[in-house]
Amino acid sequence: MNSILPQQELLNSINFCVIVPTYNNQKTLKRVLDSILKYSSNIIIVNDGATDSTNEILKEYSQLVQIHHPKNLGKGRALRNGFRKAIELNFEYAITIDSDGQHFASDIPCFLAEIQKQPNALLIGGRNMTQENVPKKSSFGNKFSNFWFKFETGIKLEDTQSGFRLYPLKLLPKQFYTNKFEFEIEVIVRAAWKGIVVKNIPIQVLYDPAERVSHFRPFQDFTRISILNTVLVTNALLYIKPRDFFRRAKKKGLKKFFLEDVLESDDSNFKKSAAIALGIFIGLSPFWGFQTLLLFTLAALLRLNKVIAFLFSNVSFPPFIPFIIYASLKIGSIFVAADAPLHLDSSITLDDIQKNAAQYIIGSLILAAVSALSAGLISYLLLTAFSRKHLE
């Protein structure tokens, strides 16, 4: 059977609808709707409290599903309500397309052809941001968004801000927390965290300064996006990345995981040993409560293997904590005088640290540094020996 279906057969073979959120786009709305109707009549229009002639225009499309907000609630809320209606109508996929005229409905078959190859993916139309008339602020904003998306998910995309997308409705998170432009970031990050494939497909784009109306407010919306990214990064570092680490380890088995992800990773022996040293240093350092955040941040900045670093940061495993604290206090006592002698017993964990905070901090940093350097050197020698033996 030919894998490339004729266009009409392709359109009929997939259970999809098209969601069009709109707010004060009277110049382009009719043209956008008419162009979509050439490919599908399953259209859900979300009028987000428009104050122009949108209501009059939509009277011509009474055969289409329409949602009208009494006031402007934001693009995110418009999309969320559109998704809810699409699920109520039992659609499997929803294609979203902006009503400002920048997208071409003729690209709808491209989304459907791609979803046939990779069912249940979330597809984002990748625009050519270098072409004529693309606003510089849009190009910068897209690069900014791409960077944080990669940091939060590990997935590299060329365009994370395009509104022309295909969503697998039933796989999306059940609850969302944003209502404005930042929703389009929240949904793709959280979809990626759920294991949904998120990828770009090339699309056409038109930026016509005479017709296009943008409702993006640089200060307010950029602030909202920055706050959202702060929350997403924190969640990624403290929960998602450790979760994925343990899932991979459990799925492969510890022995296979250690061999493939540590010993046989593509990193050089120096970078592997540096990652081990970083993990040991963070694990022994006095940054309780912030160790995972620091670890993944430093590993990303230094381009070190996060898996290896996280694995060895668990040197401060609970049974060893009293011994680590005791050693830190003992080392610190060489440099900072203490009023009371130290005893290795159950009271050392909280009591002695409070009484000898400076002693503990200095001692733990020295212990962390010496242990990290020693572990880094030893691991480098062992990895080098292992590599030579493996080559033989």
Secondary structure, DSSP 8 states (H G I E B T S, - for coil): --SS--HHHHHHHS-EEEEEEESS-TTTHHHHHHHHHTT-S-EEEEE-S--STHHHHHGGGTTSEEEE-SS---HHHHHHHHHHHHHHTT-SEEEE--SSS-S-GGGHHHHHHHHHHSTT-EEEEE--TTSTT--HHHHHHHHHHHHHHHHHHS---S-S--S-EEEEGGGS-S-----STTHHHHHHHHHHHTT--EEEEE------TTT------HHHHHHHHHHHHHHHHHHIIIIIHHHHHHHHHHHH-HHHHIIIIIITSSS-HHHHHHHHHHHHHHHHSS-TTTHHHHHHHHHHHTT--HHHHHHHHGGG-GGGHHHHHHHHHHHHHHHS--SS----SGGGTTHHHHHTHHHHHHHHHHHHHHHHHHHHHHHHHHHHHHHHHHH-
